[in-house]
């Protein structure tokens, strides 16, 4: 059921059909569950010349809609760092020129490093907006430290909570079932995880299984698994969504994301909603949702710390302890419901 009646909002962001990546997942939820009429312009979603074509078409669509549809009062722009931010700057400027209120909704975890590349220009773009939406309190503090003009509000990413019927289908296993969902690159820590499994193969074989769903450099990932001799420990499923993702979430014990940079990952929130304990790193807003009650935090790149933790979780050692964390994760995820996010957005739209 849709939660909102936000008919005077025009949203802009990456193409979210098909859903691939955290921002696309957020937009898909906005479309299906939050906005009564999701007016949307995709300003990216390809590569090379295709992306340029999408950008040019989206600029024309923005101008046409804002000139012809006076009922549109607010332009809500979903952005991140680097190219995404500079691309969004075009839409911020045009929307203000055409007399609309502008919200910049900042996703992703690389903004601090990005800001250092051109503080003056980036700050100027931020201050054109009427409001910044960020994903957590720590990001709010950061943006308040670099800009004074716009409103800065926190809106968590929404997560679809599974039904009790779905959760009742969870299957149990004698194995410690680990789940990784994300891009297959070192930034997400997947190769640290593979190295830990390879270095401690004797402790894990026959006692643990890592399910991996993701995209990116699949060939390098599969070659690494083979080279390390991890075929019995790692199952690769490609990019997963819908029922396949639900199946993996229902049949896992621990979600693991040893990233080097993040904002507030949708994958973590979704895993918590399914009652998985979380293993992740002390980056971005992750420490605001993952704590000693519902998971474990490690230092990015600390393979020994990751190894010690995973070895301690294998079956027969701490299952009651793990179950307590899984229950806590599910409870915390309730705060990221669609209903809660809709209320947050509603307050901001009326405020500006």
N, C-alpha and C positions, 0 to 999 in steps of 0.2 A: 504493500500500500504506500502511495506517495505521501510524504510528510508535509510538503510545502505548497505554497501558492505563489511562487516567485515568478510571476509572468512578465515583470518589467525588467528582467535581468538578461543581459547578453553575456555569455561565457565564451572565453577564448582559451585554447590550449592545444596540446598535441592530439593527433587523431587517436581515438580510443577504440576504434573498430578495425581489426580485432583487438581485444584487450591484451597488451603486452607491456608489462612494467607497472610500477607502483602508481604513477600519476594517471596512466590510462585506467587503472582499476578504480581510482578515486572518481574520475569523470564518469565512468560507467555506472557507479553507484549513485552519483548525483542524478544522472539521467533516469535511471530505473526506479529509484526509491525516494528521492528528495524533491526534485523540481516537478511541479505540475506540468510545465511547458518548458523543456530544456532547450532554449535558443542557444545554439553553439556554432562557432566557427573554428575549424581546425587550421592552425597556422604552421603545422609541421607534421611529418609522418612519412617521410621518404628519405632518400639520400641523394646527394649531388644535385643535379639539375631538377630532379623531381621535387626536392624540397624547396628549391627556388621558385618553381612554378606554383607550388602550394602556397608559398608565402605571398607571391604577387596576387594570386586569386583571392586569398583571404583578406588582403588589404582592400581590394576592390569591394568585396562583400561587406566589410566593416563600414566603409564610407556609404555604400548604398543603404544598408540597414539603418544607420544612424540618421541619414538624411530623410528617409521615407517613413520611419517608424518612431514617431515622437514619444510613444509610450515607453520606450526603452530609456530608463533613467540611470542605470548603473551598468558599467562594463567590468566584468569580473575576469581577470586575466591570470591564468595559471602559468607559473614560470619556474625556472630553476637558475642555474648558474651558466656562465660563459655564453655560448651562442643563443641558448634559450632566452637568457635575460636581455641581450641586445636586440634579439628579434622582438621580444615583448615591448621593448622601449618604443618601437614604432607605433604599436597599438595604444600604448599609454598616451603618447603625444597626440595622436589623431583623435582619440576619444575625448581628451580634454579640449582640444581645439574645437570639437563639435559639441561642446557644452555638456558632457556627461561626467558623472562621478566615476572614479576609477578605483578598483580594488586590485592590488597586486598580491597574489596568493603564492607564497614562495615554498617550493618543494625541494627535496634533495638535501644532501649533507655537505656539499662542497663550497658553500657560500663564503665562509670565512677566508679560505685561500683565494677564491675568486675576487673578493673585495680588495685584497692587497694588490691586485694587478692594476687597478685604476680607481682608487678610492674617491677621487673628486667627481669623476663622471658617474660612477655607480651611485654615489650619494645623491647627485643631482636628479638622476632618473627616479630613485626611490621617493624623493621629496615632491615630485610632480603628482604622485598618486595621492588620493584622499585617505586611503587606508591600506595598511599592510596586514595580510593574514599570514601567521606563522604557525608551526605545528606544535610548539611547546613553550613552556615558560623560559627555558634556557635560550631558545632562539629569540624570544621577545626581548630578553635582557640584552642580547647581542645587538639587535637592530635599534634598540633604544640608545645604545652607546654610540652608534654611528650616525643617527639621524634624529632630528627633533621635531620635524614638521608633521608627518602623517600620524593618524591614529594607528596603533599597533595592537592587534587582537589575536588571541590564540583560538584556533579551531582545530581540533584533532582530526586526523583522518578517520573516516567512517569505516566500520566493519560490519558485515552481515553476520549476525549471530546464528549459529546452526540451531535447528529445532531439537527438542528433546528426543524426538523420534530418530533423527540422524545420529545423535550422540549415543543412543541406545544400540546402534549397530556397530559400535566400536568393537573390534576383535582384539583379543589378547594374544600375546606371543611370548615364548621363552627368551626371545632375543631382545636386546636393547635396540629399539628402532629409532634411528636418527633421520631427520629430514632437513634437507637444504633446498630452498627455492630461491632462484635469483640468476643474475648474469654470471656466466662462467669465466670470471677473470680474477686476477690476484686482488683487485680492489675489494672484492667481496670475501676474500679469505679462503676461497675454496681450495686453493693449492696448499695452503697451510694445513687445512683439514686432511687432505689426501696424504701429505707428508707424515702427519701424526699417525694416521692409520697404518701407513707403511712401516714406520719406525716401531710400532707396537703391534705388529700383525699377530703375534702369538697370543697376546692378551685379548684381542678382539675376535679372531676367527672362531666361528661357531657360537659366539656370544653377542655379536652386534651386527647390524646391517645399516648402511647409509643409503637412503633413497635420495636421488638428486633429480630435481626438475629445473630446467633452465634453458637459456639460449646464449648465443655468443659464439665463441670459438670452440665449437663442439669437437672438431677434429683433434685439437690440442688436448682437450679434456680427456677424450676417449683414449688417445695415445698415452697420456700420462697414467691413466688407470691401468692400462695394459703393461706399460713399462715398469710400474711399481708392483705389479702382480696382485692387484686389488680386485680382480674380477669376482671373487667370492664375497667380498665385503661391500662392494659398491654396485648399486643398480641405477642405471641412468634411464630416465623416462622422457627426455626431450622437454620441450616447453609444455607445461600442463595448465589446464584451466577446467572450469566446469566440474563435471562429475569425476573426472580423473584426479583433479586436485583434491576434491572432497574425499575421495577414497584414500589418498595418501595421508591427508590430515587425520582422518578417522583411524588410520592404522599406523600411527607413529606415536612415540613416547616423548621425544625431545626434538624441538626445532633448533637448528644451529645455524648461526649467521655470524661468522668471525670477521666482520667487515673492518676496513680501515677508515671509512667515511660513510656517514648516513645522516638522514634527517630523522624521520620517524617511520621506519619501514612498514609498509602495509603488510608484508609477509609476517612480521612478528605479531602484529595485532590480530591477524587472521588466525595464526597458530594458537595464540592465547585464547581466542574465542572457542577453539576446539579443545581446549584443556591440555595443551602441550606445555611442558616445562621449557624454558627458553635458555639457550646458551648463546651469548652474544658479547659484544665489546663495549667499552666505555667511551663511545663516540656519539656525537649528535645528541638527540633527545632520548636515546635508548635507556640511559640510567634513570630517566623519569618514569619509565613503565616497567623496567625489569629490575628487580631487587632480590634480596636474599629470600623473600617469601615465595616468589614465583619463578626463580631461575638463578642463573649464574652469570657474572660478568668477568671478562678477562681483559688483559691489555692487548690491543691489536698487535698481531705479529708474534706474540709470546707462545710459541709452540709447546714449550715445556709445561706451561700453565694449562694449556688446552689439553695436553696429553694426560696430565695428572687428574684433571677433572673428569675426562671421559672414562679413564680406567676406573675411577671411583664409582662410576654409575652403572657399570656392567651388572647384569642380573645376579641376585644373591647377596649384594652388598648393601644397597640402600633403597630398596623398592618403596618402603613406607615413606621415607624421606622424599622420594621423587613424587609419590602420589600427592603429598601435601602441597608441593609446588605446583602440580598440575591443577589442583582445585583452586589455588590462589590465582593462577593465571586466568582461569575462566572467569572468576569474579571480577578481576581488574578490567577485563575486556568489556564488561557491561557498560563502562563509562564511555566507550567509543561507538556506541550504538548509533544507528541512523537517526533515531529520534533525538538524541542528544545533539548531534551535529546539526540537524535541521534547526533546532532551537538557537544554537550559536549563530548560524548564518542569518536567521530571521532578525535577531537583535542587531547585528551589524548593518544589515540592509536598511533597517529603520533608523539606525543611529546616524548614518552618513547622509 
